[in-house]
């Protein structure tokens, strides 16, 4: 009898929580888009690229910029299918045109569509529904995941409802706009480290978003680090986002930020080895309780260690060859 895998036995028939590359890198101009795609070709699909229609387009030239973005999605330089797009917000006249231009002209569908400045679950639901209808109209076979940018009071108040929306894959925190929305009540020091992790209102926002995502199996994506010279600051921001706030993904706005973000979110070699040992032992025991050293394990801890291996896979880490049977099922991460 074939050995059952973690994906088959640990989730009681429910979908596994989403795992995405840990870094979401933004690029708006043609020059930066090409540079980002070249770096992705070099490093592999350990980070996503989001082509930016919102901040990248000049006023009055939104359609032309959407056409530029569409020319890169699914093109020869999109080697891994991990290129997404950010469209204009719900109150901007161009957001529907962004969607239609990109889905009509791109060689294949984007990996995801980022929806910025969400103000309510109703706005988000309308945008998601329009994207789905456009996807069907243009004959795109698979649904396109939507990522929502939470940076307003209304969106934060409805974070759990937003995370529960069908078609939504991830929630991101927009730190700068969130702080600005408080009209000076939060000091500008909260827009950067260490203040962004210390101010109570900002801490609350980050924790609400992370909790909402984990409650619904979605990916919480942390805001950018504004530091572009000292990469130790970026690495520390990423480590704190992961270890203290429960984020599994983070934005990047400069190519030099990508490596430290990926490294901060990647499991260590000893964590990977321990997870492999425990899960292989569990598999041999047909997923009943086991003992590893002086510690007892059951399905609760197995799910934790499976998440370690899935994160290792998403960050391009080397795993023991013996792990291959754990990824053997047709619906496993290795077949995604």
C-alpha positions in Angstrom: 0.0 0.0 0.0 1.3 3.5 -0.9 2.3 5.6 2.1 -0.1 8.4 2.7 1.3 11.9 2.6 0.8 14.9 5.0 -1.4 16.6 2.4 -3.7 13.6 2.4 -4.2 13.0 6.1 -3.5 16.1 8.2 -6.3 18.4 7.0 -9.4 16.3 7.3 -10.3 17.0 3.6 -10.0 20.8 4.0 -7.7 22.7 1.6 -4.2 23.2 2.9 -3.4 26.8 4.0 -1.9 28.7 1.1 1.9 29.0 0.8 3.3 31.7 -1.5 6.8 32.8 -2.2 7.8 34.9 0.8 8.7 38.1 -1.1 6.4 40.2 -3.2 8.6 42.7 -5.2 7.0 45.8 -6.8 8.1 47.3 -10.1 6.4 50.0 -12.1 8.6 51.3 -14.9 9.7 49.3 -17.9 13.4 49.5 -16.8 12.6 48.2 -13.3 10.3 45.5 -14.6 13.0 44.1 -16.9 15.6 44.3 -14.1 13.2 42.4 -11.7 12.5 39.7 -14.3 16.2 39.2 -14.9 16.7 38.8 -11.1 13.9 36.3 -10.8 15.4 34.3 -13.7 18.7 34.2 -11.6 17.2 33.4 -8.2 14.3 31.3 -9.2 10.6 31.6 -8.2 11.4 32.4 -4.6 9.9 35.8 -5.0 6.9 37.2 -6.9 7.0 40.3 -9.1 4.0 42.7 -9.0 3.8 45.0 -12.0 2.3 48.2 -10.8 -0.5 50.0 -12.6 -1.5 52.1 -9.6 1.7 54.0 -8.8 3.5 53.2 -12.1 1.2 54.9 -14.5 1.3 58.6 -15.3 -1.9 60.5 -14.9 -3.9 60.4 -18.1 -1.8 57.5 -19.5 -3.3 54.7 -17.5 -4.4 52.6 -20.5 -0.9 52.8 -22.1 0.7 51.7 -18.9 -1.7 48.8 -18.5 -0.8 47.7 -22.1 2.9 47.8 -21.1 2.2 45.7 -18.1 0.2 43.2 -20.1 3.1 42.8 -22.5 5.3 41.4 -19.8 2.7 39.0 -18.1 3.2 35.6 -19.6 6.0 36.8 -21.9 9.2 35.0 -22.6 10.8 36.6 -19.5 8.0 35.4 -17.2 9.7 32.1 -16.8 8.0 30.8 -13.7 4.4 32.2 -14.0 4.9 34.2 -10.8 4.2 37.7 -12.1 1.2 39.5 -10.8 -0.3 43.0 -11.3 -1.6 45.8 -9.1 -4.5 47.7 -10.6 -6.0 51.1 -9.6 -8.3 51.3 -6.6 -12.0 51.0 -6.5 -12.7 54.7 -6.7 -10.4 55.3 -9.7 -11.9 55.4 -13.1 -9.2 53.1 -14.6 -9.5 50.0 -12.5 -11.9 48.1 -14.8 -9.9 49.1 -17.8 -6.8 47.8 -16.1 -8.4 44.4 -15.7 -9.8 44.1 -19.2 -6.6 45.4 -20.9 -4.4 43.0 -19.0 -6.6 39.9 -19.2 -7.2 40.5 -22.9 -3.7 41.3 -24.0 -1.4 39.3 -21.7 -0.1 36.0 -23.1 -1.4 34.2 -20.0 -3.2 35.2 -16.9 -1.3 37.0 -14.1 -0.4 35.0 -11.0 -2.6 37.3 -9.0 -4.2 40.7 -9.1 -3.6 43.1 -6.2 -6.5 45.4 -5.2 -5.3 48.5 -3.4 -7.0 50.8 -0.9 -9.9 48.5 -0.1 -12.4 50.4 2.0 -15.1 47.7 2.6 -15.9 44.1 2.0 -18.5 45.3 -0.6 -15.9 47.1 -2.6 -13.6 44.1 -2.5 -16.4 41.7 -3.5 -17.4 43.8 -6.5 -13.8 44.0 -7.7 -13.3 40.2 -7.3 -16.6 39.5 -9.1 -15.6 41.8 -12.0 -12.2 40.0 -12.3 -14.0 36.7 -12.3 -16.5 37.7 -14.9 -13.7 39.2 -17.1 -11.7 36.0 -16.7 -14.7 34.0 -18.0 -15.4 36.4 -20.8 -11.8 36.1 -22.1 -11.8 32.3 -21.9 -9.1 32.1 -19.1 -9.5 28.6 -17.7 -8.4 29.0 -14.0 -9.7 31.6 -11.5 -7.2 34.4 -10.8 -6.4 34.9 -7.1 -7.0 38.3 -5.7 -4.7 40.0 -3.1 -6.2 42.8 -1.0 -4.3 45.8 0.3 -5.6 46.8 3.8 -4.6 50.4 4.4 -7.9 52.0 5.5 -9.9 52.0 8.7 -12.8 50.4 6.9 -10.8 47.5 5.6 -9.1 46.9 8.9 -12.5 46.7 10.7 -13.6 44.0 8.2 -10.3 42.1 8.0 -11.9 38.8 8.9 -14.7 39.2 6.3 -12.2 40.2 3.7 -10.0 37.1 4.4 -13.1 35.0 4.1 -14.1 36.2 0.6 -13.9 33.5 -2.1 -11.2 34.3 -4.6 -9.0 36.1 -2.1 -5.6 34.5 -1.6 -3.8 37.1 0.6 -4.1 40.3 2.6 -1.3 42.9 2.7 -0.8 45.7 5.2 -0.3 49.2 3.8 1.6 50.8 6.6 2.2 54.3 5.1 -1.4 55.0 4.1 -2.7 53.5 7.4 -0.5 55.9 9.5 -1.5 58.8 7.3 -5.2 58.0 7.7 -4.8 58.9 11.4 -4.2 62.6 10.5 -1.2 63.0 12.7 -2.4 61.1 15.7 0.2 58.4 15.0 3.8 60.0 14.6 5.8 59.5 11.5 8.2 57.3 13.4 5.6 54.6 13.1 6.3 54.5 9.3 9.7 52.9 9.9 11.5 50.7 12.3 11.5 50.3 15.2 8.4 52.4 15.6 6.3 50.4 13.2 6.5 47.4 15.5 6.1 49.4 18.7 3.2 51.8 18.2 0.0 50.2 19.7 -2.3 51.1 16.9 0.1 49.8 14.2 0.8 46.6 16.2 -3.0 46.1 16.5 -3.5 46.5 12.8 -0.7 44.1 11.9 -2.0 41.4 14.3 -5.6 41.7 13.2 -4.6 41.2 9.6 -2.3 38.2 10.4 -5.0 36.6 12.6 -7.7 37.1 9.9 -5.5 35.4 7.3 -4.6 32.4 9.4 -8.2 32.0 10.4 -9.2 31.5 6.8 -6.1 29.9 5.3 -4.9 33.0 3.5 -1.4 34.5 3.3 -0.6 37.6 5.4 1.8 39.9 3.6 3.8 42.4 5.6 4.4 46.0 4.5 7.6 47.3 3.0 10.7 48.4 4.8 11.6 51.9 3.7 15.4 51.2 4.2 17.2 50.8 0.9 20.8 51.0 2.0 21.3 49.0 5.2 20.0 45.5 4.4 20.4 44.4 8.0 17.5 46.7 8.8 15.4 45.0 6.1 16.4 41.5 7.4 15.5 42.5 11.0 12.1 43.9 9.8 11.4 40.6 8.0 12.4 38.5 10.9 10.2 40.4 13.3 7.3 40.3 10.9 7.6 36.5 10.7 8.6 35.6 14.3 6.5 38.2 16.3 3.6 39.0 14.1 2.9 35.7 12.1 3.5 37.0 8.6 4.6 34.6 5.9 5.3 37.1 3.1 6.6 40.6 2.8 6.7 43.4 0.2 10.0 44.6 -1.4 10.5 48.0 -3.2 14.2 47.6 -4.0 16.0 44.7 -5.6 18.5 44.6 -2.8 15.7 43.9 -0.3 14.7 40.6 -2.0 17.5 38.3 -0.7 17.3 39.4 3.0 13.5 39.0 3.0 13.6 35.5 1.4 16.4 34.4 3.8 14.5 35.8 6.9 11.4 33.8 6.0 13.2 30.6 5.0 13.4 27.8 7.7 16.9 27.1 8.9 18.6 23.9 7.9 18.2 22.4 11.4 14.5 23.2 11.3 14.1 21.4 8.0 16.0 18.4 9.1 14.0 18.1 12.3 10.7 18.5 10.4 11.7 15.8 7.9 12.7 13.3 10.6 9.4 13.8 12.5 7.2 13.6 9.5 9.0 10.6 8.0 8.6 8.8 11.3 4.9 9.7 11.4 4.4 8.4 7.9 6.0 5.1 8.9 3.6 5.0 11.8 0.6 5.6 9.5 0.2 9.1 11.1 -0.5 7.8 14.6 1.3 9.3 17.6 5.1 9.0 17.6 8.1 9.8 19.8 11.1 11.8 18.6 13.8 11.9 21.2 12.0 12.7 24.4 9.0 14.5 22.8 5.7 13.0 21.8 4.0 14.1 18.6 0.6 13.7 17.0 -1.3 15.3 14.1 -1.2 18.8 15.6 2.5 18.9 15.7 2.7 17.1 12.3 0.8 20.0 10.7 3.3 22.4 12.1 6.3 20.5 10.8 4.6 20.1 7.4 4.3 23.9 7.2 8.0 24.1 7.8 8.7 21.9 4.8 6.2 23.7 2.6 7.9 27.0 3.5 11.3 25.4 2.7 9.9 24.4 -0.7 8.6 27.9 -1.3 11.9 29.5 -0.5 14.0 27.2 -2.6 15.8 25.5 0.4 17.6 22.2 0.0 15.6 19.4 1.6 16.8 15.8 2.5 16.3 13.4 -0.3 14.2 11.3 2.0 11.5 14.0 2.0 10.5 13.1 -1.5 7.8 10.6 -0.4 6.1 13.3 1.7 5.5 15.3 -1.5 4.5 12.4 -3.6 0.7 12.8 -3.8 -0.8 14.3 -7.0 -2.2 17.3 -5.1 1.0 18.1 -3.2 3.1 21.2 -3.3 5.6 19.6 -5.7 2.8 19.2 -8.3 1.3 22.6 -7.9 
